[in-house]
Amino acid sequence: MTTQTLRLSTRPAVRAAGLVDVPAVVRLFAPPSDSAGPSLTAADGSAMDWEQTQRAMRLMLAHHALEEGQVWVAEGTDGALLAAGIWMPPDTGAGTGPPPDAHWRSLLSRELDVCPPEHPVLSSALKAAGPDGPHWTLVTVTAPDSPEAQDPGVIADLLAPGLRAVDATHATAVAITVSVRHTDQLRPFGFRRPHEVPVVPGAGVWLTTRRPQGAAAA
């Protein structure tokens, strides 16, 4: 009983993220030390540094993912975040008002004094590679130096709340990962047929799709 209690007490906890978690979630996306990893272009055409990219990601998480989607995190016993799963529902940004790309161009231009491209390469590539119909989008990230973050049990707990929401609507889900190795972590949960989507020469992301689950979706 003592051993079992100890094992349960040291298991990472999964919980819904809040605004206070945004900086830590963004840090999970940090590129390797030998990679600058810029994702935006400044108004003068120069590459943005990682610090400015982090600011943009914090804006997107706080003003988009937390408000319109779901963000779940796995937290270690020391309070450090080990992994995050960011779920965006179908048709996010649909309805009245400017389209999502126009909204984000305005936000980033105002808050960061940058000028994102008129047709963002990443969003255009994902739109071309993804399914035709409405679908949930999942972005997963784990701490690369944490064995706990790679634990299948932790991944299962992290994905469970989002998968329940997806299955409740009998919807398709598309996961975006930075490597094919990360798509392997998603296979036990029904994600299949991973394929690479080139974003810029020499760099890209991986997509893997989970079709609607259960008899009601057949």
JOTAUR-V842964 format. One record per backbone hydrogen bond with DSSP energy under -0.5 kcal/mol. CO is the residue of the C=O (numbers start at 1). NH is the residue of the N-H. E is the energy in kcal/mol with one decimal. If there is no record, write none. Layout:
BEGIN
<<CO;NH;E> <CO;NH;E>>
END
This chain:
BEGIN
<<1;5;-2.5> <2;6;-2.2> <3;7;-2.3> <4;8;-2.3> <5;9;-2.1> <6;10;-1.1> <8;11;-1.1> <13;75;-3.4> <15;73;-2.7> <18;21;-1.6> <18;22;-0.5> <19;22;-1.3> <21;25;-2.4> <22;26;-2.4> <23;27;-1.9> <24;28;-1.0> <25;28;-0.7> <25;29;-0.5> <26;29;-1.6> <27;30;-1.6> <32;35;-2.4> <40;48;-1.3> <41;115;-0.8> <42;45;-2.2> <46;42;-2.4> <49;53;-2.1> <50;54;-2.5> <51;55;-1.6> <52;56;-1.9> <53;57;-2.3> <54;58;-2.5> <55;59;-1.9> <56;60;-2.2> <57;61;-2.5> <58;62;-2.6> <59;63;-2.8> <60;64;-1.0> <60;65;-1.8> <61;66;-2.7> <64;68;-2.8> <64;69;-0.5> <65;69;-2.0> <70;87;-3.4> <71;17;-3.1> <72;85;-2.7> <73;15;-2.2> <73;75;-0.5> <74;82;-3.4> <74;83;-1.1> <75;13;-2.4> <76;79;-2.0> <80;76;-3.0> <82;143;-3.0> <83;74;-2.3> <84;141;-1.9> <85;72;-2.5> <85;87;-0.6> <86;139;-2.4> <87;70;-2.5> <88;137;-2.6> <89;92;-0.9> <91;94;-2.2> <99;103;-2.3> <100;104;-2.4> <101;105;-2.3> <102;106;-2.1> <103;107;-2.3> <104;108;-2.7> <105;109;-2.1> <106;110;-2.2> <107;111;-2.9> <108;112;-2.2> <108;114;-0.9> <109;113;-0.8> <113;43;-0.5> <114;116;-0.5> <120;124;-2.2> <121;125;-2.4> <122;126;-2.6> <123;127;-2.1> <124;128;-1.9> <125;129;-1.7> <126;130;-2.0> <134;172;-0.5> <136;174;-2.5> <137;88;-2.7> <138;176;-3.0> <139;86;-2.8> <141;84;-2.5> <142;144;-0.5> <143;146;-1.5> <145;147;-0.6> <146;149;-0.5> <146;150;-0.7> <147;150;-0.9> <148;151;-1.3> <151;155;-2.3> <152;156;-2.4> <153;157;-2.2> <154;158;-2.4> <155;159;-2.2> <156;160;-1.7> <157;161;-0.6> <159;163;-2.6> <160;164;-2.0> <161;165;-1.5> <162;166;-2.3> <163;167;-2.8> <164;168;-1.8> <165;169;-0.8> <166;169;-0.9> <166;171;-1.9> <167;170;-0.8> <172;136;-2.7> <173;210;-3.2> <174;138;-2.8> <175;208;-1.6> <176;140;-1.2> <177;206;-3.0> <179;182;-0.6> <179;183;-0.9> <180;184;-1.2> <181;185;-0.7> <182;186;-0.5> <183;186;-1.0> <183;187;-0.7> <184;187;-0.7> <186;189;-1.6> <186;191;-1.4> <187;190;-2.0> <192;209;-2.0> <195;207;-2.7> <196;198;-0.6> <197;205;-1.9> <200;199;-0.6> <200;203;-2.5> <203;199;-2.5> <203;200;-1.5> <205;197;-3.6> <206;177;-2.6> <207;195;-2.3> <208;175;-2.9> <209;192;-3.1> <209;211;-0.5> <210;173;-2.5> <214;217;-1.1> <215;218;-1.2>>
END
